[in-house]
């Protein structure tokens, strides 16, 4: 029960930080205006609207993106409810993905299909992104790690089963 309460608080924290940061940027910067340096040569803030997915994928298809996000979030919620507490890595990956998904979904629904992006890494060619995107990426990374570790655990268990069978015969 405490894990669920903590998850709700962390999730609400991610969503709040995402929405507050987007409000600050949209209230204080000009859309597609001059970037503001944060860490010179490393990170700058560039206020843009993105009506597509990652890297502008499927630009202009708001309702398809909303539908895909809702489906992905329902899958994450089902995984969380079915298996979440069995594994902390899976649990927290789902919390991050759901929180980030909600943050960007709020934008798509209430900002004419546009997601506010503002964090721009200057040292690599990477799209401008936001706090919700970070949460989704961290959650996805944790999910990949979960599957890799689970695969190794299965391989180890199979090897042990083979050794037991070999010793038993």
Secondary structure, 3 states (H helix, E strand, C coil): CHHHHHHHHHHHHHHHHHHHHHHHHHHHCCCCCCCEEEECCCEEEEEEEECCCHHHCCCCCHHHHHHHHHHHHHHHHHHHHHHHHHCHHHHHHHHHHHHHHHHHHHHHHHCCCCEEEEEEECCCCCCCECHHHHHHHHHHHHHHHHHHHHHHHHHHHHHHHHHHHHHHC
